[in-house]
Amino acid sequence: MKLLKTKTARFSQVIEKCGKPQVYTLWQKPSTDRHLQAHLKNNRVMTILKTESGTDFGVPGFKERKVATYLVFPKSLKQFADKRVIGIDWALISE
């Protein structure tokens, strides 16, 4: 049996290529949020989730979860689409 190696990218690399993100707060259903839909269409949304051990990691795209944080980047995250983003530095995120 071959173990699948998860592809990862560092958060600092993502910021270098895609710019400083902003936290996006959902005030309505994602399907009716025009701004969120526009960002999704342009591949600019990242979902930040927590592992069981409590560390944060990012997944490019929108994953609707109760405890998720959503980030919107100035540029497309397409090049990181199949990667798990590690090393989230909250100091690099503009509020």
C-alpha positions as CSV (number, residue, x, y, z in Angstrom):
1,M,0.0,0.0,0.0
2,K,1.4,3.4,-1.0
3,L,0.9,6.3,1.4
4,L,-0.4,9.5,-0.2
5,K,1.8,12.5,0.6
6,T,-0.2,15.6,1.1
7,K,1.2,18.5,-0.9
8,T,1.7,21.5,1.3
9,A,2.6,25.2,0.9
10,R,3.7,27.7,3.5
11,F,1.4,30.6,4.2
12,S,4.3,33.0,3.6
13,Q,4.6,31.6,0.1
14,V,0.9,32.2,-0.6
15,I,1.2,35.8,0.7
16,E,4.3,36.3,-1.5
17,K,2.4,35.2,-4.6
18,C,-1.2,36.3,-3.9
19,G,-0.9,39.3,-1.6
20,K,-2.1,40.0,2.0
21,P,-5.5,38.5,2.7
22,Q,-8.4,40.0,4.6
23,V,-10.7,38.0,6.9
24,Y,-14.1,37.6,5.3
25,T,-17.1,37.4,7.7
26,L,-20.2,35.6,6.5
27,W,-23.3,37.7,7.3
28,Q,-25.7,35.8,5.1
29,K,-25.9,32.4,3.4
30,P,-22.9,31.8,1.2
31,S,-25.1,31.2,-1.8
32,T,-26.8,34.6,-1.5
33,D,-23.6,36.6,-0.7
34,R,-22.8,38.3,-4.0
35,H,-19.3,39.4,-2.8
36,L,-18.3,36.0,-1.7
37,Q,-19.6,34.4,-4.9
38,A,-17.4,36.9,-6.9
39,H,-14.3,36.0,-4.8
40,L,-15.0,32.3,-5.3
41,K,-15.3,32.7,-9.0
42,N,-11.9,34.4,-9.1
43,N,-10.3,31.7,-6.8
44,R,-9.5,34.2,-4.1
45,V,-11.0,32.4,-1.0
46,M,-9.1,30.3,1.5
47,T,-10.8,28.4,4.3
48,I,-8.8,28.2,7.6
49,L,-9.5,25.1,9.7
50,K,-8.1,23.7,12.9
51,T,-6.5,20.2,13.3
52,E,-7.5,18.1,16.3
53,S,-4.3,19.2,17.9
54,G,-5.4,22.8,17.5
55,T,-3.0,24.0,14.8
56,D,-4.4,26.1,11.9
57,F,-4.1,25.1,8.3
58,G,-5.6,26.5,5.1
59,V,-7.5,25.0,2.2
60,P,-7.8,27.1,-1.0
61,G,-11.5,27.3,-1.8
62,F,-14.7,27.5,0.3
63,K,-15.4,24.8,2.8
64,E,-18.5,25.7,4.9
65,R,-17.8,24.8,8.5
66,K,-19.1,26.3,11.8
67,V,-15.5,26.9,13.2
68,A,-13.9,28.0,9.9
69,T,-12.3,31.4,9.2
70,Y,-12.4,32.6,5.6
71,L,-9.7,34.7,4.0
72,V,-10.0,36.7,0.7
73,F,-6.8,37.3,-1.2
74,P,-6.1,40.2,-3.7
75,K,-4.9,37.6,-6.4
76,S,-6.1,34.1,-7.5
77,L,-5.1,31.1,-5.4
78,K,-5.3,28.8,-8.4
79,Q,-1.6,27.7,-8.2
80,F,-2.2,26.4,-4.6
81,A,-5.5,24.7,-5.4
82,D,-4.4,21.1,-4.5
83,K,-2.3,22.1,-1.6
84,R,-2.8,22.3,2.2
85,V,-1.5,25.6,3.5
86,I,0.5,25.4,6.7
87,G,2.3,27.9,8.9
88,I,-0.6,30.3,9.2
89,D,0.7,33.6,10.6
90,W,-2.2,35.7,11.9
91,A,0.1,38.8,12.1
92,L,0.2,38.8,8.3
93,I,-3.5,39.1,7.9
94,S,-5.2,42.5,7.6
95,E,-8.4,42.9,9.5
